[in-house]
Amino acid sequence: MKHILLIENHSIVRLATLFIIRDVLPAVTFWETDNFPDALHIVSTQRLDLILLDINIPDGEGFQMIAKIRRLQPEIAIMVFSAIDEELYAMHYLKAGANGFLSKNASTEEIRTAIVAMLTNGRYVSEMVQQLLLRGNVTPEVRQSNPLAALSQREIEVMDLLLQGKWTKEIATFLNITGSSVSTYKLRIFEKLGVDTVIELYQKVSRLRE
């Protein structure tokens, strides 16, 4: 019997994913939640084999979610299952400790393959991510077309917290870095994205992530 947790805030996606999982694994214990605090409670009380983690969920904490899950269950297999741009973000989440990355735009067959691979081998990446791993980075074309590709993992973390309305001191405490470091990252983010305020940052990132 396999034990799977889906962390996803869209009910239709949870329903569709459960249908696919039960088609592959008729005997499975399945938990689901639409927010990260409840997910942590489940992880702290249930022994799990696999977590399917969406990034854009209520009270989500970006890359930090993976570290918090691992503190509770170090060996758990975690697959990011999200609509965020695979070519831009997959490598960052793999470096943050995820065992796999799968786009919500993947076909039903690929979702089946990914789930089986995660439960069998503890790892799955798409052909696109395999190419990223071989190249070591995104293509120059992607960097030119989307400046988000130029951000480092830490810069993405700081940016996402800024977009949540966090102040410098809050971000420093959350990421366990100094306030001056936060200010430096903020300056780099603004320079790379060509903005001057957090409002402009929000507008620019919204367009780039469409």
C-alpha positions, -999 to +999 in steps of 0.1 A: +000+000+000+014+034-011+007+066+008+004+098-012-002+134-003-014+160-029-009+196-019-030+216-044-055+244-040-077+237-070-103+211-064-107+201-100-070+194-102-071+173-070-100+153-084-083+147-118-050+138-102-067+113-078-084+097-107-051+092-125-034+079-094-061+053-087-059+042-123-022+034-118-024+023-082-058+009-072-046+003-037-034+036-024-040+058+007-045+093-005-044+126+014-051+159+000-050+195+012-053+230-003-028+248+019+007+244+033+000+245+071-024+216+068+001+198+046+027+201+074+003+186+099-004+156+076+034+151+071+040+152+108+014+126+116+014+102+086+041+082+070+041+090+033+058+076+002+052+105-021+042+142-020+029+160-051+035+197-043+020+227-061+040+259-054+013+285-057-008+275-027-023+294+003+004+301+029+030+286+006+066+293+013+084+287-020+116+268-018+113+267+020+084+242+018+107+214+006+131+220+035+103+221+061+088+188+047+123+172+048+128+181+084+097+160+092+103+131+068+138+133+054+134+104+029+101+114+015+099+116-023+087+151-033+076+160-068+068+196-077+036+195-097+029+230-109+019+253-137+049+275-132+073+276-162+092+243-162+122+256-181+126+286-158+120+270-124+125+232-125+163+234-119+158+257-089+134+234-072+155+203-079+185+222-063+162+230-034+158+193-027+128+182-048+131+147-063+111+155-094+094+182-113+063+178-135+043+205-154+005+205-150+005+208-188+019+172-190-002+146-207-021+120-187+003+094-198+033+114-186+016+120-152+011+082-149+048+076-158+060+103-134+041+089-105+053+053-111+089+065-115+087+085-083+073+056-063+098+031-079+130+051-082+123+082-061+130+105-090+114+119-122+123+147-146+108+154-180+128+154-213+130+192-211+145+190-176+169+163-187+182+187-214+185+215-188+206+191-166+228+183-196+232+220-205+234+231-169+211+261-176+183+275-197+190+285-233+202+320-242+169+324-261+149+319-229+171+342-210+166+369-236+128+365-238+122+362-201+144+381-176+131+359-147+156+333-161+184+355-150+174+354-113+193+331-089+174+307-066+179+332-036+167+361-057+136+342-066+130+335-030+134+372-020+113+383-050+084+360-041+084+373-005+085+409-017+054+400-039+037+387-008+041+421+008+069+411+032+092+438+046+130+436+046+132+426+082+105+399+078+123+385+047+157+385+066+141+365+095+123+341+072+154+333+051+178+336+080+200+362+063+209+398+072+188+428+063+216+442+042+217+409+022+180+413+015+185+449+003+213+437-020+191+409-035+163+434-039+186+458-058+197+430-081+162+418-087+151+454-096+181+458-119+176+425-137+139+431-142+141+468-150+118+480-123+120+506-095+093+497-071+076+466-057+044+476-075+062+477-108+078+443-098+044+428-092+031+441-126+062+429-145+063+394-129+025+390-135+031+396-172+061+373-174+044+344-156+013+345-178 
